[in-house]
Amino acid sequence: MHMDAGLGAREVEIENVRAVGVADLRELASHTVVREPGCTTHQLEFVAGGMAEVRYGDAGALLHLTAEGCGMTWAQDGTLLLRSWSG
């Protein structure tokens, strides 16, 4: 899956997702992790009202990404970091 990194940044390939995290834990209102056979889903809600849902397969393939009111940073270690835009 390709993702526009935003604000004029180049498009980046998201693959080999190993973890989902938050840049600043103080921005996080809730974080739910659901592990099912073959995939892991993270549902995050931010104090300022943004949300994200990320689902990736056991091999790291990004299966689903929804993000509203938050930005993302892709780390080379396979971590997708999310941050509230209003935080």
N, C-alpha and C positions, 0 to 999 in steps of 0.2 A: 504494500500500500504506500502511496506517496502522500506526503503531508506538506502543505505550504507552511513554512515556519513563521510566516507573518511579517508585516511591515517591511516589505521589499527584500526579505531574505530569500535565499534560493530554496527550491523544493528539495526535500530530503526523503530518502527511502527509510521507512521504519520496518525493521526486521530484527529477528533474534531478540524479542522482548523477553527479558528475564525477571523484571520487577517493575512495580509502579510505586512511586513515592511522591512526597510533597516537599517543595522547596523550603517551606516554613510551616512547621507543625501548628503554630499559633493561628494560622489561617484556616485550619481544618475543623469543620463542625462534626463530620462523621466519615468513617471509612469502613466499608464492608467488603470482605473478601469471600468469594464463593468458589470453592474448588470442586470441579466436576470431572468425571473421566474425560481426559483429552484436552481440558482447557481450564483457565483460571479467569474469573471476572472480578474486577475492582470497581466499586461504586463509591464515589467521593462527593461530599457536599462541603462547600466552603462557608465560613461565617458570613462573608459578604454576599452570599447568595448564588455563587456559581456552582456548577456541578460537572462531573465527568463520569463516564462509564468506559472502561477499557476491558476487552476480552482478548486473550491470546492463548494460542495452543501450546501444548507441552513442548513442541519443537521451537517455539518462539515466534511463530507466525501471528501477526496481528489480524484478528478476526473481526473486531468491531471497535470503533472509537467514536464516542460522542462527547463533545466538550462545549459548555456554554459558560461564559463569564470567567474563563480561566485561560492561561497560556501554558505552553508546554516547552520543555527542554529535553532533548534527546541526548543521553550520556552514552559514550562508547562502550561502557560495561553492560549495556542492555537495559538500563533503567530509564523509564519514561517519567520525568519529574513534572509535576503540575503545580501551578501557582495561581492564586486568585488575582484577577486583574484589579480588583478593588482593594486588595490587601495592603 
